[in-house]
Amino acid sequence: MSATPARSKSRSAARLAAVQALYQLEMEKTPLRTLLHEFHQHRLGATIEEVEYTDAEVDFFDDVVTGVDARREELDAMIEKRLADGWSLSRLDKPMRQILRAGAYELAARIDVPTGSVISEYVDVAHAFYDKKESAFVNGLLDAIAKDVRG
């Protein structure tokens, strides 16, 4: 039974790291292979500025990052469809776009992960960057996407 909480923590760490990697990918246009290598070697489970980061499930991290990169247009269309009238993805700041893309990817591609878990995890990721209002936005938008892709 103790493996489940450890797996949950490592997946949570993988999700946060994936959002950070996707942000870096968009900002710096680092080649995907280089970016993944950098995260594997220097970020996942590392100690940076005396802060020890939780070991992340590397395969899960890789799947989210490469999946979002490969399906970006499809994911962006899912998100745009659920934004309020007059809003576009480009109006959202870059970290928010990555949170929504990663969450939408998991909802569409990782049917092995329960819907509630995906939404809850990305609301938690949003808390790392934003206040309550933005976290509620992530919750509502991912819930709407879940209804579209999972029924």
N, C-alpha and C positions, 0 to 999 in steps of 0.2 A: 504494500500500500504506500510505502514511503517514496516509491519511484514516481508516482503521479504528481505530488507537489514539486518535486525536483524538475520533472518534465515541464510542468506548468511554468515554473520560474524561468527555465531555459528558453521556452517558447516566448514568454513575455519579453525576455532580453533580446531574443532574435527579432521580434517585431519592432522594438524600439530601435535597434541597430539597423534594421531594414529601412525604416523611415529616414534615419540619418544618412544612410548610404544613398538612398534615392534623392535626397536633398543635395548631397554632394555631386551626384551624377548630373542633376539638372544645372547646378551652379557652375561646376568646373568642367563639365563634359569629359570627365575622366573615363577612359575606355573601361567597359564593364569588367573585363578580365582583370585589369590592373586594380580596379576598385575592390573587387571581391578578394583578391590577394591581400591588399592592404588591410582590409577588415579582418581577414583570417589571421594574419600575422601580428597585427598591432592593436586591434580594438576589441575583438570578441574575447571576453574573460580577462582582459588586461587590467593592469593598474596604471591609471593615468592621473598625474598630479595628486598622488596619494589617495585616490579613490579607486577601490577595487570594483570592477564591473562583473556582474554575474555571467557565468559561462552561458553562452547562447547555443541553441541547437543549430549547428552550422548548416546542415542540409535544409532545414526549414528556412533559415535566413536566406540561403542561396535561392531557394525556390521562390520566395516572395520577391526578392530583388530582380531576379532574371525574369520571373513571370510578369511583373509590372512593366519592366522594360520592353518585353516582347509584345505585350497586349495594351500598351499605353493608349492608343487611339480608341480601342474598344472600351477600356475603363473610363477614359475621359467622357465618352459619349454617355455611358451609364450615369456618371456623376452629373453631367450637364442636364440630362433629362430631368433630374430631381432637384435642380437648383430653382430658386424662386424666379419668376418672370423678371427679366432685365438683368439677371446675374449670369455671369459666365465664369468658367474655371479660371480664366486669366485675372479675374477680380480678387480671387482668393490668394492669400500669401503662400509662398512656396512650401513651408512646412505643412500647412493645412492640405495643400494639394497632395503631398506625399502620403499623409495619413489616410486621406480618402481613397487614393489609388490603391494603397496596400490593403485597406479594408475591403474595397470593392473586389480586388483580385482574390482575396481569400474567400469571399462570399461566392464568387463565380467559379473558382477553380479548386478550392479545397473543401469539397463537400464532406470530407472526413472530420472537419472541425464544426461543431454545432454553431448555428447562427448566433445564439445568445453569447457564446464565448467570443466569437469574432467581434461582435459589436462592443461587448464589455471591454475586451482587450484594447481596442483602438480608442475607446473613450479614455481608458487609463493612459494610453500613449499621449492623447491630446492634453491630459492633465500635466504632463511633463513640459509642455510648451505654452499652454494657455490657461485662462480662467474658466470658471464654470459655464459661462455663456457659450464659448466655443466648443466645450466638451459636449454640451447639450446639442449643439448643431451637428457634431459628428454622430451622436447617437441617432438623431432624427433622420439624417441623410442616409446613414448605413442601414437603418431599419427599412427605409423606403426602397433602397437598392436590393435588400434581402427579399422583399416582397416581389420585386421584379424578377430576380434570378433564381430564387428558391421556392417561390410560390406561397 
